[in-house]
Amino acid sequence: QVQLVESGGGLVQAGDNLRLSCAFSGDTFRRYSIGWFRQAPGLEREFVAAIKRYGGDTAYADSAKGRFTISRDNAKNTVYLQMNSLRPDDTAVYYCAAGSGLITSTLRIGAQYDHWGQGTQVTVSS
């Protein structure tokens, strides 16, 4: 059974950096594309970034481009989200998700992912 565990969240100031980790277990990691999503209070869940299985093509939300970098370490079964120049509107619970059947055009769609972590809180103060 696939399990995802996020870590690395916390309280930071605007302009600071954080690196989130998503540890994967329970199946063959390389077969899964991994996405990061976030949800702020009162708002819908939104796509942040994703990295495709095998070849590792990436996709980013416009709000993340140029500031966030997603990467995967297949030896450690872990995906990272490096977040730089954080802003108060980045405050949210960040979730990682795994999907085995995703293609590039579906990486941004949360409903296409099969497994979700419990989330990690990121709070950015101004």
Secondary structure, DSSP 8 states (H G I E B T S, - for coil): --EEEEE--EEEETT--EEEEEEEESS-GGG-EEEEEEE-TTS--EEEEEE-STT--EEE-TTTTTTEEEEEETTTTEEEEEE-S--GGG-EEEEEEEESS--GGGTT-GGG-SEE---EEEEEE-
